[in-house]
């Protein structure tokens, strides 16, 4: 899968509170086996993590591909500083390079990366299709991209909860008002295909929590 540069970079700045950073880290740890199955990269491969945030997913990428050369990019210097602190305490941190940049204005020549990893990023952007197109520019021909996004409208409960559905509805509405899309998970096939990526395959991953798995709640 691969993109053409746009004229005007889109900047989405998020300064995470300590509480939100902890939530993202906990979410990444809880869902690590679910999200990172199949994303171990070969030694020597060049991997771009687009929109790394506070490094919650980066630590898992580095652990599952210790020989890969990972570049973690984010537009926020504050988030990159938190990612640096998080990685410093982990093995394989030396394999990760951090770069501050907008995803629509990446400071790289064409096609330097073998793989792209994009997780819970596109849902926050006003034009995710354009971002995928711009990212394709830095992917080598024949390279691969992993896109992971949630669909908050696909939640189910037993017993059903009208209160929970109201909360989810508010979350979807607030994200839309901020220019994002909390339902983007249902578009992970058409968006990359429209951006020029070939052989797009979707593998749904279901996260569930119940009495047997209370840690996922």
VENUR-V201174 format. One record per run of one state. SS is the DSSP state (2 for helix, 1 for strand, 0 for the rest). FROM is the first residue (numbers start at 1). TO is the last residue. Records with the same first field share a line. If there is no record, write none. Layout:
SS: FROM-TO ; FROM-TO
This chain:
0: 1-17 ; 31-31 ; 37-45 ; 51-57 ; 65-68 ; 75-76 ; 89-92 ; 101-112 ; 120-121 ; 125-127 ; 137-138 ; 149-151 ; 155-161 ; 178-183 ; 188-189 ; 195-210 ; 217-217
2: 18-30 ; 32-36 ; 58-64 ; 77-88 ; 93-95 ; 122-124 ; 128-136 ; 152-154 ; 162-177 ; 184-187 ; 190-194 ; 211-216
1: 46-50 ; 69-74 ; 96-100 ; 113-119 ; 139-148
